[in-house]
Amino acid sequence: MKRRMVLIVGLMAAVALVASAQMHGGAAGSFGGPNVTEPEEVELTGRLQLERDQLPALESAGREYTLRIAPALSAELDVVNGQEVTVSGYLVERASRDLLGTTTIVMVRTIEVDGTRYVMPTHGHMGMGARQPSAASPRDRMRGRR
């Protein structure tokens, strides 16, 4: 009985150690595992590239960025392929899926479409994205806001 208990406790400790190492993803303070640079906050304006079964991309200044948009934020958006948008979020470069190069990803926090800014909810708010029309929005001028 004691032997069985020691074996069970030992296995549980090994599983906890492996799970803890996986959660850290490599070096302390890394953002998403090995082969990932620390995130840099950016704001980019460009044209959306939308293709079925692919992550959306942004073409800006001759460079392509893969956009990671949370479901809470993407549910609010009404966009079309080739539309000009401004996104802000965290820029992360990581090894590409084919391991032959790198992929540049923007973890989107806000996106502005036709003068309306959509903001990812902050921690603790698991609902839909919040709309915040910008000061220059034609919608605001029609409503008498500044």
N, C-alpha and C positions, 0 to 999 in steps of 0.2 A: 504494500500500500504506500509506504514512504517513497519507494523507488518511483512509483507511478506519479506521485505528487511532485517530486523533484523534476521529473521529466516534463510534466505539464507546465510547471513554473518556468523552467528553462526555455521551453518552446515559446511561451508567451513573451518572455524577455527578448528573445531573438526576433520575434515578429514586431515587437514594439521598436526595437533598434532599427530594423530595416525600414519600417514605415516612417520613422523620424528622419532617417537619412534621405529618403525619397522626397519628403516634404520640403527639405532644405534645398534640393535641386543642385547640389554642388557647393560652391563657395558661399560663405556667409554673406547675406545681403544681396544675393543675385536675384534677378527679376525673371523667373521662369526657367531656371535650369542652366546647365552648361551650354556653352557656345552662344550666350546671350549677353549683349552689352547692357550697361545700366541705362535706364530710360532717360530721355531728354525731352523736355516739354517743347512743343512746336505748334505753329499755326501756319497752315498751308492753304492756298487757293488754287483751284484747278478744275479740270473736267472729270466727272464721274465716268468710270468704265464699268458697266453692268453686263454680266454674262450669266446665263442660267447655270446653276450649280457651281458657281465660283464665288469666292469672296469679292466684295466690291473693291475697286481700285481707284486711285486718284492719280491723274497725270498732271504733274505740276513742275514747271521749270525744266521740262525735258526728262523728268525722272518719274518712275512709277512707284506708288506706295500702296501696299495692301492695307485695306481698312478693316479693323476689327470693331464692329459696332454692337453694343450690347442689345439684346432683344427688347429691353425696356425703352431704349432710344429708337431702335429701328422701327418699332411698331407705330411710332408717331410720324415717320417720314413718308412723303409722297414725292418721289424723285424719278427722273427718267435718264436713260443713257445719254451721255454727252452734256448733261446739265452742269453749269458752273456752281461750285459750292466752296465754302471755306470751312475747314475742320481744324479743331485744336485738340491736342491730346499728347500722348507720350510716344516718342519715336523709339523703336526697338529694332535692332538688326540681329538676325539669327541665321543659322545655317539653313539653306533651302532644303525642301523635302528631298530633292535628288542628291543632296550633299555636294553639289558641284559649285555652289556659289553661296551668296547670302540673299536673304529676303528682307526688305525694309517694310516694317509694319507700323501703322499708327493706331494706337489704342485710343479710339475716339472718345473724348469727353463732351465736346460740343460740336454741332454742325449747323452752319447757317445756309439756308436755302431760300432764295427769293426774298431776302431781308428778314426772314424769321429765324431766330436762333433757337435750336433745340438743345437742351442741357441734360446730361446724364444725371439722374438723381444721386444725391450724396449718400454716404453710408447710412443705413437705417431706414431708407426709403426704398422699398422694393417695388413700388408701383411704376406707372408709366413715366416717361420722360417729361420734363416740364418745358413749356414753350415760353420763350422770352423774346418778344419782338425787339429788334434793335431800334435805336433812336432814329435811324434813317428809313425805317420801314414805311412803305406806302400805306400799308394797313393802318399804322398808327396815325399818319397824317389824316386819313379819312375819318378816323375816330376822334380827331381833335387832340391827340396826345403828342408829346414831344419826346 
